[in-house]
Amino acid sequence: MVSFDLVKNQGSSSLIDSYDFLCYKATIKYNKSTMNTEYHVIYNEKVMNELKNFNTHEIILKDVLKEFIFDKQDFVSLDDLIFHVTNLKLPNLTQDLVIPVLFRVLNLERIGPLLIDDRIDEIYLDSSQSPLYLDHAQHGRCSTLIRLRKTEIDSLVNRVALENDFILNRESPTLKGDFVTSLFHTRITVDIPPLLLDDIHLDIRKFHHQNFRLSDLIRFGSITESQGVFLRTIMRNLLSLSIIGPPNSGKTTLQNTLLEFIPSHFRILSVEDVLETSNLRKGNQVRFRLGYDPNERNVYTKAMEIQKLLHRSPDYVNLGELSTKNNFIAFLNVLSVGIPSIQTIHGKDSRFLLLRLQDIYKIPISLLKTSFPHIFVEMDTIWEKNVRKRFVIKIAELTSDGSIITISDRDNDCLEDLKIDKQTSLSLKYLEKRKRRFSNTYVV
């Protein structure tokens, strides 16, 4: 039987919005009795007309996939399966049907549409007894009527574990991995007992297949125009930049946007535990995926790979998220020999970050000073009428003596576009000085 919540919308809530994607139709409703915004998803009309034939399609596709997997004689990723089935020429199995049937074969029929919907930012499951809920890009926090069965949860978790070469058990009760296909790009965190009091927790962060452009972030109000011009200049000239903020404040979104401004002939190396930054950049890029290991027992730790960067001839380095003492020490060692980088860091602001590095990680101020010139972009997030808003609240710089100066502060004037000029920015002064030395720089 096809899951009921993919066939017919339930409840009598008032309609707010609806849209189509791939072979599905999403509707957003407001439930006056619960005061919740609800997300519903159903099959589109073409798929609905074929529901009576799903069992036949499922049997045929299972046989085809068994043969495909046997021929490969190796683990087959979901992306490989999607590529294979979308290129099949099977009777009556059209492009509109092949993905729903594949998801049914893999027991991902009800979670699959949420993974594909590019307007969903994050999906949550608090326990196997709870319904899914999500953060929608336009409509904020939404409830759903989808309660995954244990077999559906197990199918998703087992596939993520296999694709990330991770064994989830009582000795390793947390899995953080990426799940990347041609249809979606996600980062999935799974927690189980004894770390978790309930039976399971899922947090599925979605990444857009198409990066937001800087003009989009300005239009959303996430960044001012002058801040955007300044950061574009910084990236074009390959200066180091750290994006700091709490979870879900837009750090990775801004990181992907800014990487697009590095001229295409420059060689970028990305070293990430979990793939969060985009592969859409047009230019020279090598990406390393190490796999998440909270205890750094993996033979390929980020600290080790960062140290090896010296022998890989990068012009610029994308370090993804920095989270451990070893990460920070290796990162600062690389900066000290002149390799610029971009990275995201969980934290309140740049001053608290320096205190953390000095007082908790015991990294000397003399090593911090070697990373000059270094830009800090501080981000924050607020909820406004059930919708999460993300902002660049400050841009600061590291001085040559190791202190922090602010060059753009949104909190002081939220209405006017604060100007960043060469008189207030040490980095722009540095670039002007370099411009006088060399004729082929990219200062704008």
LUMMINU-47936 format. One record per residue (C-alpha): x, z, y; residue number from 1. Coordinates in nm, 2 decimals, decimal comma. Layout:
! LUMMINU-47936
+--------+--------+--------+-------+
!      X !      Z !      Y ! volum !
+--------+--------+--------+-------+
!      X !      Z !      Y !   NUM !
...
+--------+--------+--------+-------+
END
This chain:
! LUMMINU-47936
+--------+--------+--------+-------+
!      X !      Z !      Y ! volum !
+--------+--------+--------+-------+
!   0,00 !   0,00 !   0,00 !     1 !
!   0,12 !  -0,08 !   0,35 !     2 !
!   0,15 !   0,23 !   0,56 !     3 !
!  -0,17 !   0,29 !   0,75 !     4 !
!   0,00 !   0,37 !   1,08 !     5 !
!   0,15 !   0,01 !   1,08 !     6 !
!  -0,19 !  -0,15 !   1,03 !     7 !
!  -0,42 !   0,03 !   1,26 !     8 !
!  -0,38 !   0,24 !   1,58 !     9 !
!  -0,53 !   0,58 !   1,54 !    10 !
!  -0,71 !   0,80 !   1,79 !    11 !
!  -0,91 !   0,74 !   2,10 !    12 !
!  -0,64 !   0,78 !   2,36 !    13 !
!  -0,64 !   0,57 !   2,68 !    14 !
!  -0,40 !   0,27 !   2,69 !    15 !
!  -0,11 !   0,28 !   2,93 !    16 !
!   0,11 !  -0,02 !   2,81 !    17 !
!   0,16 !  -0,26 !   2,52 !    18 !
!   0,42 !  -0,52 !   2,43 !    19 !
!   0,54 !  -0,73 !   2,15 !    20 !
!   0,88 !  -0,73 !   1,98 !    21 !
!   1,00 !  -0,92 !   1,68 !    22 !
!   0,71 !  -0,90 !   1,43 !    23 !
!   0,55 !  -0,58 !   1,58 !    24 !
!   0,33 !  -0,47 !   1,86 !    25 !
!   0,39 !  -0,14 !   2,04 !    26 !
!   0,12 !   0,05 !   2,24 !    27 !
!   0,17 !   0,35 !   2,47 !    28 !
!  -0,13 !   0,57 !   2,51 !    29 !
!  -0,22 !   0,90 !   2,69 !    30 !
!  -0,40 !   1,16 !   2,49 !    31 !
!  -0,61 !   1,38 !   2,73 !    32 !
!  -0,68 !   1,65 !   2,47 !    33 !
!  -0,31 !   1,70 !   2,38 !    34 !
!  -0,17 !   1,59 !   2,72 !    35 !
!   0,09 !   1,39 !   2,53 !    36 !
!   0,21 !   1,03 !   2,58 !    37 !
!   0,18 !   0,86 !   2,24 !    38 !
!   0,38 !   0,58 !   2,09 !    39 !
!   0,21 !   0,36 !   1,83 !    40 !
!   0,34 !   0,05 !   1,65 !    41 !
!   0,16 !  -0,20 !   1,43 !    42 !
!   0,24 !  -0,53 !   1,28 !    43 !
!   0,16 !  -0,84 !   1,48 !    44 !
!  -0,12 !  -1,08 !   1,39 !    45 !
!   0,09 !  -1,31 !   1,17 !    46 !
!   0,21 !  -1,03 !   0,95 !    47 !
!  -0,13 !  -0,87 !   0,94 !    48 !
!  -0,27 !  -1,19 !   0,80 !    49 !
!  -0,02 !  -1,18 !   0,51 !    50 !
!  -0,06 !  -0,81 !   0,41 !    51 !
!  -0,25 !  -0,90 !   0,10 !    52 !
!   0,06 !  -1,10 !  -0,02 !    53 !
!   0,31 !  -0,83 !   0,06 !    54 !
!   0,34 !  -0,71 !  -0,30 !    55 !
!   0,43 !  -1,06 !  -0,42 !    56 !
!   0,68 !  -1,11 !  -0,14 !    57 !
!   0,84 !  -0,77 !  -0,22 !    58 !
!   0,89 !  -0,86 !  -0,59 !    59 !
!   1,05 !  -1,19 !  -0,50 !    60 !
!   1,28 !  -1,04 !  -0,24 !    61 !
!   1,39 !  -0,76 !  -0,47 !    62 !
!   1,50 !  -1,01 !  -0,73 !    63 !
!   1,69 !  -1,22 !  -0,47 !    64 !
!   1,86 !  -0,91 !  -0,33 !    65 !
!   1,96 !  -0,79 !  -0,68 !    66 !
!   2,13 !  -1,12 !  -0,74 !    67 !
!   2,30 !  -1,12 !  -0,40 !    68 !
!   2,43 !  -0,76 !  -0,45 !    69 !
!   2,55 !  -0,84 !  -0,80 !    70 !
!   2,74 !  -1,15 !  -0,67 !    71 !
!   2,91 !  -0,95 !  -0,40 !    72 !
!   3,02 !  -0,68 !  -0,64 !    73 !
!   3,06 !  -0,44 !  -0,36 !    74 !
!   2,86 !  -0,23 !  -0,12 !    75 !
!   2,63 !  -0,44 !   0,09 !    76 !
!   2,56 !  -0,32 !   0,44 !    77 !
!   2,21 !  -0,34 !   0,60 !    78 !
!   2,35 !  -0,60 !   0,85 !    79 !
!   2,47 !  -0,82 !   0,56 !    80 !
!   2,12 !  -0,79 !   0,40 !    81 !
!   1,95 !  -0,88 !   0,72 !    82 !
!   2,18 !  -1,18 !   0,77 !    83 !
!   2,12 !  -1,29 !   0,41 !    84 !
!   1,74 !  -1,26 !   0,40 !    85 !
!   1,69 !  -1,43 !   0,74 !    86 !
!   1,88 !  -1,73 !   0,62 !    87 !
!   1,68 !  -1,76 !   0,29 !    88 !
!   1,45 !  -2,05 !   0,23 !    89 !
!   1,18 !  -1,89 !   0,01 !    90 !
!   0,83 !  -2,02 !  -0,03 !    91 !
!   0,58 !  -1,85 !   0,20 !    92 !
!   0,83 !  -1,60 !   0,32 !    93 !
!   0,85 !  -1,69 !   0,69 !    94 !
!   1,08 !  -1,54 !   0,96 !    95 !
!   0,79 !  -1,33 !   1,07 !    96 !
!   0,76 !  -1,17 !   0,73 !    97 !
!   1,11 !  -1,14 !   0,60 !    98 !
!   1,21 !  -0,83 !   0,81 !    99 !
!   0,89 !  -0,63 !   0,73 !   100 !
!   0,93 !  -0,71 !   0,36 !   101 !
!   1,30 !  -0,62 !   0,36 !   102 !
!   1,22 !  -0,28 !   0,52 !   103 !
!   0,96 !  -0,22 !   0,26 !   104 !
!   1,21 !  -0,30 !  -0,02 !   105 !
!   1,46 !  -0,06 !   0,14 !   106 !
!   1,19 !   0,21 !   0,20 !   107 !
!   1,24 !   0,18 !   0,57 !   108 !
!   0,91 !   0,03 !   0,65 !   109 !
!   0,79 !   0,29 !   0,91 !   110 !
!   1,12 !   0,39 !   1,07 !   111 !
!   1,24 !   0,03 !   1,09 !   112 !
!   1,02 !  -0,08 !   1,39 !   113 !
!   1,14 !   0,22 !   1,59 !   114 !
!   1,51 !   0,12 !   1,52 !   115 !
!   1,44 !  -0,23 !   1,64 !   116 !
!   1,24 !  -0,16 !   1,95 !   117 !
!   1,49 !  -0,19 !   2,23 !   118 !
!   1,28 !   0,01 !   2,47 !   119 !
!   1,33 !   0,32 !   2,27 !   120 !
!   1,63 !   0,53 !   2,38 !   121 !
!   1,63 !   0,81 !   2,12 !   122 !
!   1,43 !   0,91 !   1,81 !   123 !
!   1,40 !   1,27 !   1,68 !   124 !
!   1,30 !   1,44 !   1,36 !   125 !
!   1,30 !   1,82 !   1,36 !   126 !
!   1,22 !   1,87 !   0,99 !   127 !
!   1,06 !   1,68 !   0,71 !   128 !
!   0,73 !   1,85 !   0,79 !   129 !
!   0,73 !   1,73 !   1,16 !   130 !
!   0,62 !   1,39 !   1,30 !   131 !
!   0,88 !   1,17 !   1,47 !   132 !
!   0,89 !   1,18 !   1,85 !   133 !
!   1,10 !   0,97 !   2,08 !   134 !
!   1,23 !   0,90 !   2,43 !   135 !
!   1,10 !   0,57 !   2,57 !   136 !
!   1,29 !   0,39 !   2,85 !   137 !
!   0,98 !   0,34 !   3,06 !   138 !
!   0,74 !   0,61 !   2,95 !   139 !
!   0,96 !   0,90 !   2,87 !   140 !
!   0,90 !   1,15 !   2,59 !   141 !
!   0,64 !   1,02 !   2,35 !   142 !
!   0,48 !   1,17 !   2,03 !   143 !
!   0,40 !   0,96 !   1,73 !   144 !
!   0,18 !   1,00 !   1,43 !   145 !
!   0,46 !   0,90 !   1,19 !   146 !
!   0,54 !   1,16 !   0,93 !   147 !
!   0,82 !   1,03 !   0,71 !   148 !
!   0,80 !   1,11 !   0,34 !   149 !
!   1,10 !   1,27 !   0,17 !   150 !
!   1,18 !   0,94 !   0,00 !   151 !
!   1,18 !   0,76 !   0,33 !   152 !
!   1,41 !   1,02 !   0,49 !   153 !
!   1,64 !   1,01 !   0,19 !   154 !
!   1,66 !   0,63 !   0,20 !   155 !
!   1,76 !   0,63 !   0,57 !   156 !
!   2,01 !   0,91 !   0,53 !   157 !
!   2,17 !   0,78 !   0,22 !   158 !
!   2,22 !   0,43 !   0,37 !   159 !
!   2,38 !   0,58 !   0,69 !   160 !
!   2,61 !   0,79 !   0,48 !   161 !
!   2,71 !   0,49 !   0,27 !   162 !
!   2,77 !   0,27 !   0,57 !   163 !
!   2,99 !   0,54 !   0,73 !   164 !
!   3,17 !   0,63 !   0,40 !   165 !
!   3,06 !   0,99 !   0,43 !   166 !
!   2,94 !   1,24 !   0,17 !   167 !
!   2,67 !   1,47 !   0,31 !   168 !
!   2,65 !   1,80 !   0,12 !   169 !
!   2,66 !   2,18 !   0,17 !   170 !
!   3,04 !   2,17 !   0,23 !   171 !
!   2,99 !   1,89 !   0,49 !   172 !
!   2,64 !   1,95 !   0,63 !   173 !
!   2,67 !   1,73 !   0,94 !   174 !
!   2,70 !   1,36 !   0,95 !   175 !
!   2,75 !   1,16 !   1,27 !   176 !
!   2,78 !   0,79 !   1,22 !   177 !
!   2,69 !   0,45 !   1,36 !   178 !
!   2,44 !   0,21 !   1,22 !   179 !
!   2,50 !  -0,14 !   1,36 !   180 !
!   2,31 !  -0,45 !   1,27 !   181 !
!   2,21 !  -0,78 !   1,44 !   182 !
!   1,87 !  -0,62 !   1,52 !   183 !
!   1,98 !  -0,28 !   1,65 !   184 !
!   2,27 !  -0,05 !   1,73 !   185 !
!   2,23 !   0,33 !   1,68 !   186 !
!   2,43 !   0,65 !   1,65 !   187 !
!   2,27 !   0,88 !   1,40 !   188 !
!   2,33 !   1,25 !   1,36 !   189 !
!   2,21 !   1,43 !   1,04 !   190 !
!   2,21 !   1,80 !   0,98 !   191 !
!   2,12 !   1,98 !   0,66 !   192 !
!   2,14 !   2,34 !   0,52 !   193 !
!   2,32 !   2,57 !   0,52 !   194 !
!   2,40 !   2,47 !   0,88 !   195 !
!   2,04 !   2,40 !   0,95 !   196 !
!   1,76 !   2,66 !   0,89 !   197 !
!   1,50 !   2,39 !   0,82 !   198 !
!   1,55 !   2,12 !   0,55 !   199 !
!   1,68 !   1,83 !   0,77 !   200 !
!   1,73 !   1,72 !   1,13 !   201 !
!   1,78 !   1,36 !   1,26 !   202 !
!   1,88 !   1,25 !   1,60 !   203 !
!   1,90 !   0,87 !   1,64 !   204 !
!   2,05 !   0,75 !   1,97 !   205 !
!   1,97 !   0,38 !   2,05 !   206 !
!   2,21 !   0,15 !   2,23 !   207 !
!   2,08 !  -0,17 !   2,40 !   208 !
!   2,18 !  -0,50 !   2,25 !   209 !
!   2,22 !  -0,63 !   2,60 !   210 !
!   2,42 !  -0,42 !   2,85 !   211 !
!   2,26 !  -0,31 !   3,17 !   212 !
!   2,43 !  -0,48 !   3,46 !   213 !
!   2,55 !  -0,29 !   3,76 !   214 !
!   2,27 !  -0,44 !   3,97 !   215 !
!   2,02 !  -0,29 !   3,72 !   216 !
!   2,17 !   0,06 !   3,76 !   217 !
!   2,15 !   0,02 !   4,14 !   218 !
!   1,79 !  -0,10 !   4,11 !   219 !
!   1,70 !   0,20 !   3,89 !   220 !
!   1,85 !   0,43 !   4,15 !   221 !
!   2,12 !   0,56 !   3,91 !   222 !
!   2,41 !   0,46 !   4,14 !   223 !
!   2,44 !   0,36 !   4,50 !   224 !
!   2,55 !   0,02 !   4,61 !   225 !
!   2,88 !   0,14 !   4,77 !   226 !
!   2,96 !   0,35 !   4,46 !   227 !
!   2,91 !   0,04 !   4,25 !   228 !
!   3,14 !  -0,17 !   4,46 !   229 !
!   3,40 !   0,11 !   4,45 !   230 !
!   3,39 !   0,14 !   4,07 !   231 !
!   3,39 !  -0,24 !   4,02 !   232 !
!   3,71 !  -0,25 !   4,23 !   233 !
!   3,86 !   0,03 !   4,02 !   234 !
!   3,79 !  -0,15 !   3,69 !   235 !
!   3,91 !  -0,49 !   3,81 !   236 !
!   4,24 !  -0,32 !   3,90 !   237 !
!   4,27 !  -0,12 !   3,57 !   238 !
!   4,27 !   0,23 !   3,70 !   239 !
!   4,19 !   0,53 !   3,47 !   240 !
!   3,83 !   0,66 !   3,48 !   241 !
!   3,66 !   0,95 !   3,31 !   242 !
!   3,28 !   0,97 !   3,31 !   243 !
!   3,16 !   1,34 !   3,29 !   244 !
!   2,81 !   1,47 !   3,23 !   245 !
!   2,57 !   1,65 !   3,00 !   246 !
!   2,43 !   1,48 !   2,69 !   247 !
!   2,20 !   1,19 !   2,76 !   248 !
!   2,30 !   1,15 !   3,12 !   249 !
!   2,39 !   0,78 !   3,09 !   250 !
!   2,77 !   0,81 !   3,04 !   251 !
!   2,79 !   0,54 !   2,77 !   252 !
!   2,56 !   0,31 !   2,95 !   253 !
!   2,78 !   0,33 !   3,26 !   254 !
!   3,09 !   0,29 !   3,05 !   255 !
!   2,96 !  -0,03 !   2,89 !   256 !
!   2,86 !  -0,17 !   3,23 !   257 !
!   3,20 !  -0,10 !   3,39 !   258 !
!   3,40 !  -0,25 !   3,10 !   259 !
!   3,24 !  -0,59 !   3,19 !   260 !
!   3,44 !  -0,59 !   3,52 !   261 !
!   3,78 !  -0,60 !   3,35 !   262 !
!   3,91 !  -0,96 !   3,39 !   263 !
!   3,87 !  -1,13 !   3,05 !   264 !
!   4,24 !  -1,21 !   3,00 !   265 !
!   4,34 !  -0,84 !   2,99 !   266 !
!   4,37 !  -0,69 !   2,64 !   267 !
!   4,14 !  -0,40 !   2,57 !   268 !
!   4,18 !  -0,17 !   2,27 !   269 !
!   3,88 !   0,06 !   2,18 !   270 !
!   3,94 !   0,37 !   1,97 !   271 !
!   3,61 !   0,54 !   1,88 !   272 !
!   3,49 !   0,79 !   1,62 !   273 !
!   3,15 !   0,62 !   1,62 !   274 !
!   3,09 !   0,28 !   1,77 !   275 !
!   2,90 !   0,34 !   2,10 !   276 !
!   3,05 !   0,09 !   2,34 !   277 !
!   2,94 !  -0,27 !   2,33 !   278 !
!   3,10 !  -0,57 !   2,16 !   279 !
!   2,95 !  -0,80 !   2,41 !   280 !
!   3,25 !  -0,82 !   2,64 !   281 !
!   3,37 !  -1,17 !   2,69 !   282 !
!   3,75 !  -1,15 !   2,66 !   283 !
!   4,03 !  -1,00 !   2,46 !   284 !
!   3,92 !  -0,69 !   2,27 !   285 !
!   4,02 !  -0,50 !   1,96 !   286 !
!   3,80 !  -0,22 !   1,83 !   287 !
!   3,90 !   0,06 !   1,60 !   288 !
!   3,63 !   0,28 !   1,43 !   289 !
!   3,77 !   0,60 !   1,28 !   290 !
!   3,46 !   0,77 !   1,15 !   291 !
!   3,34 !   1,11 !   1,26 !   292 !
!   3,53 !   1,41 !   1,13 !   293 !
!   3,46 !   1,73 !   1,31 !   294 !
!   3,76 !   1,91 !   1,14 !   295 !
!   4,00 !   1,61 !   1,19 !   296 !
!   4,08 !   1,61 !   0,83 !   297 !
!   4,06 !   1,23 !   0,83 !   298 !
!   4,39 !   1,05 !   0,79 !   299 !
!   4,30 !   0,83 !   1,08 !   300 !
!   4,23 !   1,08 !   1,36 !   301 !
!   4,17 !   0,97 !   1,71 !   302 !
!   4,47 !   1,17 !   1,83 !   303 !
!   4,69 !   0,98 !   1,59 !   304 !
!   4,55 !   0,64 !   1,68 !   305 !
!   4,58 !   0,71 !   2,05 !   306 !
!   4,95 !   0,79 !   2,00 !   307 !
!   4,99 !   0,46 !   1,82 !   308 !
!   4,86 !   0,26 !   2,12 !   309 !
!   5,20 !   0,23 !   2,26 !   310 !
!   5,29 !  -0,01 !   1,99 !   311 !
!   4,97 !  -0,22 !   2,02 !   312 !
!   5,04 !  -0,36 !   2,37 !   313 !
!   4,71 !  -0,27 !   2,54 !   314 !
!   4,65 !  -0,35 !   2,91 !   315 !
!   4,36 !  -0,10 !   2,91 !   316 !
!   4,22 !   0,14 !   2,66 !   317 !
!   3,86 !   0,25 !   2,58 !   318 !
!   3,87 !   0,59 !   2,42 !   319 !
!   3,49 !   0,64 !   2,38 !   320 !
!   3,41 !   1,02 !   2,38 !   321 !
!   3,68 !   1,28 !   2,40 !   322 !
!   3,58 !   1,61 !   2,24 !   323 !
!   3,87 !   1,81 !   2,09 !   324 !
!   4,20 !   1,96 !   2,22 !   325 !
!   4,40 !   1,71 !   2,01 !   326 !
!   4,21 !   1,42 !   2,17 !   327 !
!   4,28 !   1,54 !   2,52 !   328 !
!   4,65 !   1,60 !   2,46 !   329 !
!   4,70 !   1,26 !   2,30 !   330 !
!   4,49 !   1,10 !   2,59 !   331 !
!   4,71 !   1,26 !   2,86 !   332 !
!   5,03 !   1,17 !   2,68 !   333 !
!   4,92 !   0,80 !   2,68 !   334 !
!   4,82 !   0,82 !   3,05 !   335 !
!   5,16 !   0,98 !   3,14 !   336 !
!   5,34 !   0,66 !   3,01 !   337 !
!   5,13 !   0,44 !   3,23 !   338 !
!   4,85 !   0,31 !   3,00 !   339 !
!   4,51 !   0,34 !   3,19 !   340 !
!   4,19 !   0,42 !   3,01 !   341 !
!   3,82 !   0,49 !   3,03 !   342 !
!   3,65 !   0,77 !   2,84 !   343 !
!   3,34 !   0,98 !   2,84 !   344 !
!   3,35 !   1,36 !   2,84 !   345 !
!   3,07 !   1,62 !   2,80 !   346 !
!   3,09 !   1,86 !   3,08 !   347 !
!   2,95 !   1,99 !   3,41 !   348 !
!   3,20 !   1,83 !   3,66 !   349 !
!   3,56 !   1,74 !   3,71 !   350 !
!   3,67 !   2,08 !   3,84 !   351 !
!   3,53 !   2,26 !   3,54 !   352 !
!   3,69 !   2,00 !   3,32 !   353 !
!   4,04 !   2,08 !   3,46 !   354 !
!   3,97 !   2,45 !   3,41 !   355 !
!   3,88 !   2,38 !   3,05 !   356 !
!   4,20 !   2,18 !   2,99 !   357 !
!   4,42 !   2,44 !   3,15 !   358 !
!   4,26 !   2,77 !   3,05 !   359 !
!   4,11 !   2,69 !   2,71 !   360 !
!   4,32 !   2,41 !   2,58 !   361 !
!   4,64 !   2,54 !   2,75 !   362 !
!   4,73 !   2,19 !   2,88 !   363 !
!   4,98 !   2,24 !   3,17 !   364 !
!   4,89 !   2,11 !   3,51 !   365 !
!   5,22 !   1,92 !   3,52 !   366 !
!   5,08 !   1,69 !   3,24 !   367 !
!   4,75 !   1,65 !   3,42 !   368 !
!   4,93 !   1,53 !   3,74 !   369 !
!   5,09 !   1,25 !   3,55 !   370 !
!   4,75 !   1,08 !   3,50 !   371 !
!   4,72 !   1,00 !   3,88 !   372 !
!   4,56 !   0,77 !   3,99 !   373 !
!   4,25 !   0,89 !   3,80 !   374 !
!   3,88 !   0,86 !   3,90 !   375 !
!   3,61 !   1,10 !   3,78 !   376 !
!   3,25 !   0,99 !   3,78 !   377 !
!   3,01 !   1,29 !   3,74 !   378 !
!   2,66 !   1,22 !   3,61 !   379 !
!   2,35 !   1,43 !   3,56 !   380 !
!   1,99 !   1,39 !   3,44 !   381 !
!   1,65 !   1,53 !   3,54 !   382 !
!   1,30 !   1,49 !   3,41 !   383 !
!   1,05 !   1,34 !   3,65 !   384 !
!   0,69 !   1,31 !   3,52 !   385 !
!   0,79 !   1,30 !   3,15 !   386 !
!   1,06 !   1,04 !   3,22 !   387 !
!   1,44 !   1,11 !   3,21 !   388 !
!   1,62 !   1,00 !   3,53 !   389 !
!   2,00 !   0,96 !   3,52 !   390 !
!   2,22 !   0,96 !   3,83 !   391 !
!   2,58 !   0,93 !   3,94 !   392 !
!   2,59 !   1,25 !   4,15 !   393 !
!   2,96 !   1,24 !   4,25 !   394 !
!   3,28 !   1,04 !   4,24 !   395 !
!   3,60 !   1,24 !   4,27 !   396 !
!   3,97 !   1,17 !   4,24 !   397 !
!   4,27 !   1,35 !   4,10 !   398 !
!   4,54 !   1,39 !   4,36 !   399 !
!   4,91 !   1,37 !   4,29 !   400 !
!   4,94 !   1,75 !   4,31 !   401 !
!   4,67 !   1,79 !   4,04 !   402 !
!   4,38 !   1,89 !   4,26 !   403 !
!   4,04 !   1,72 !   4,29 !   404 !
!   3,89 !   1,56 !   4,60 !   405 !
!   3,54 !   1,43 !   4,64 !   406 !
!   3,49 !   1,08 !   4,79 !   407 !
!   3,12 !   1,03 !   4,73 !   408 !
!   2,86 !   1,31 !   4,69 !   409 !
!   2,50 !   1,21 !   4,63 !   410 !
!   2,38 !   1,57 !   4,67 !   411 !
!   2,47 !   1,58 !   5,04 !   412 !
!   2,26 !   1,28 !   5,13 !   413 !
!   2,02 !   1,13 !   4,87 !   414 !
!   1,87 !   0,88 !   5,11 !   415 !
!   2,17 !   0,69 !   5,26 !   416 !
!   2,42 !   0,48 !   5,07 !   417 !
!   2,74 !   0,68 !   5,13 !   418 !
!   3,03 !   0,46 !   5,22 !   419 !
!   3,36 !   0,48 !   5,04 !   420 !
!   3,64 !   0,34 !   5,24 !   421 !
!   4,02 !   0,31 !   5,22 !   422 !
!   4,07 !   0,62 !   5,44 !   423 !
!   3,89 !   0,85 !   5,20 !   424 !
!   4,01 !   0,72 !   4,87 !   425 !
!   4,36 !   0,78 !   4,74 !   426 !
!   4,30 !   0,52 !   4,47 !   427 !
!   4,22 !   0,25 !   4,72 !   428 !
!   4,53 !   0,35 !   4,92 !   429 !
!   4,73 !   0,33 !   4,59 !   430 !
!   4,59 !  -0,02 !   4,52 !   431 !
!   4,67 !  -0,14 !   4,88 !   432 !
!   5,03 !  -0,02 !   4,84 !   433 !
!   5,06 !  -0,20 !   4,51 !   434 !
!   4,91 !  -0,51 !   4,66 !   435 !
!   5,19 !  -0,52 !   4,92 !   436 !
!   5,44 !  -0,50 !   4,64 !   437 !
!   5,29 !  -0,76 !   4,41 !   438 !
!   5,09 !  -1,07 !   4,50 !   439 !
!   4,88 !  -1,11 !   4,18 !   440 !
!   4,67 !  -0,79 !   4,19 !   441 !
!   4,29 !  -0,79 !   4,20 !   442 !
!   4,22 !  -0,56 !   4,49 !   443 !
!   3,89 !  -0,66 !   4,65 !   444 !
+--------+--------+--------+-------+
END
